[in-house]
Amino acid sequence: MTVVPNTLIGQELERTEDLRFLTGTGTFVDDYEPAGTLHAAILRSSVAHGRIVGLNKIVALKIPGVHAVLEASDIGTEIPTIPLRLAPLSGFEKYLQPVIAHRKVRYVGEPVAVVLADSRALAEDALDALDLTIQPLQAVPDWISAERDAAVLFEANGTNVAIRYKANLGDTDAQFRAADYTRKEKFRAHRHTALPLETRGVVAEWDAAAGRLKVSGATKVNFFNRRALAKMLDLPESAIDLLELDVGGGFGVRGEFYPEDFLIPFAARKVGRPVKWIEDRREHLLAINHSREIDCELEIACRRDGTVMALRGKIHGDMGAYIRTNGGVVPAKAAQFLHGPYRLPAIEVEVGAYMTSKTPVGTYRAPGRFEANFFRERLMTLRPMISASIRWRSGART
């Protein structure tokens, strides 16, 4: 038997996509527009927390070239919610996001209606002609307000605290009692999001004769998204094709299941024509997953020679208005990586996830790792010089 060596291992391989990108011949979702396409624009809430009183769409529907204005009542009495993909901890299921606002809005940017027109410009004109009435309610601006439950985003749940849990190793109380030095500080990682060059986009085509749905513009987690969409539309998974074209950046925020991933395919099946939606930059900042907003109370215990004996802390995660597909990962990982590379005899971390009147949270570029590393290392940087030589136990490093 002749053994043929694998000559690919360790060899440089030329990228196959560079030529089309450099020559401007790539195919992104906005480059794809099948015949008969209608363009979608989404009416989004301008109120952080409120009750939907009514939507008058008579004027908008009279605009030539406007074909439909879809709202929650057009979907049915049961509005689908977006399922959890990661960290499905008990309690999170009570705070899932509906694919469209139903009775209430809970953050600025939440979808309330979808306009379908011959062009994006016409669809946006129709948005301006819609008369949406929302009764404002008290907003929940941060986790501290959320914990007080003065205003509750989900009345049926009775609280804005989605979950609290504690993880520990060793006897932290004993280590702190025996310590020569302790220090407690508060830190904060601010909320932000990613800005890929290409914003999100979806093109949906419904073939009524074949009972098949084609969705272009998918990225990242195609099979989970297909399962979720199939269940929402009551279709077999095999009847849906999710196609990933060229993608202009992701950074973790692209590709999760968002409301638009249901609304555009639903609209295409409803009107029997292809429907295209391309997110503009303002929409992106309002609607894409945000991340990182975590407050941390962190305390360290040391011996006089600088040896770290214990670490304990509290993680307060601002989840925004809903728990999205992977949002629970963010505070969980911030706690999980809080010990870092150090050998700690004891550690105790309490995690709280709070619902607020903000865009929901998801993963972004190593979720939780950045936050945990910043909190821990900043605390150690703030330590006083207990002795001329401070030894931190980290493997063989001193």
Secondary structure, DSSP 4 states (H G I P E B T S, - for coil): -PPPP--STT-----SSHHHHHTT----GGG---TT-EEEEEEE-SSSSEEEEEEE-HHHHTSTTEEEEE-HHHH-SS--BPPP-S---TTGGGGBPBSS--SEE-STT-EEEEEEESSHHHHHHHHHH-EEEEEE-----SHHHHHHTSS-SSTTT--SEEEEEEEEES-HHHHHHH-SEEEEEEEEE--B----SS--EEEEEEETTTTEEEEE---S-HHHHHHHHHHHHT--GGGEEEE-------TTTSSS--HHHHHHHHHHHHHTS-EEEE--HHHHHHHSPBB--EEEEEEEEE-TT--EEEEEEEEEEE--SSB-TTTTHHHHHHHHTTTTTS--SEEEEEEEEE--SSPPB---SSTTHHHHHHHHHHHHHT----SSS----BTTB-
